[in-house]
Amino acid sequence: MKPTKTVTRTEVRELDRKAIEEYGIPGVVLMENAGRAVAEEAVKMLSTGGRRRAAILCGKGNNGGDGFVAARHLHNHGVGVAVYLLCKAGEVASSPDAYTHLKIVQKMGLPIKEVLTGVEARAILPALNGFDLLIDALLGTGLTGEVREPYKTLVQGMNATGVPILSVDIPSGLDCDGGRVLGAAVKATRTVTFILPKVGFFKAQGPSHMGELVVADIGIPKLGNRG
């Protein structure tokens, strides 16, 4: 059932801008809240007994930053984690908040593997089958063009594993506004979205890709009534 209130890509950016510039909430704090919410849902999806392992697949933007936060909290919950980063670590510096959280993960000594090409993406697919949960923190709501390599190979490979997938904010490769698959898109088991559901979740291919939808409050003021 479609909620009474949804937001577009432009509206999401404006809400973030207001929170940071007008209310003075640092972006790094909003990212912390988002990543922690993802980790909480991940724990619910993982078995309470036996082995629990999660692979966190991160892009270089803020979506990846949420993934780094989730990796830290999952590690603290006793979950075995591995981070797959689809760029060189230094490139994350172009997103300062995400870079702050990446450096924390690096200092913790959590395993991070850079995946830079489609060939390297194909090479890690067998390893993904050994995890109990895949966390999709690759591409966010800002995506408008076709998914490129190595993201495309990885997205298609994740879908083929049969391992449950938890998407961060939006399934990677799904258009935020139109719900179209931009070349390739994650078919999530569950999506943790922030603030409000995105318009594209309920259009075109959106419903078949988002899985179970969870809306998480990340602390932006005056948004308690989410419809």
Order of alpha helices (4+ residues) and beta strands (2+ residues): alpha-alpha-beta-alpha-beta-alpha-beta-alpha-beta-alpha-beta-beta-alpha-beta
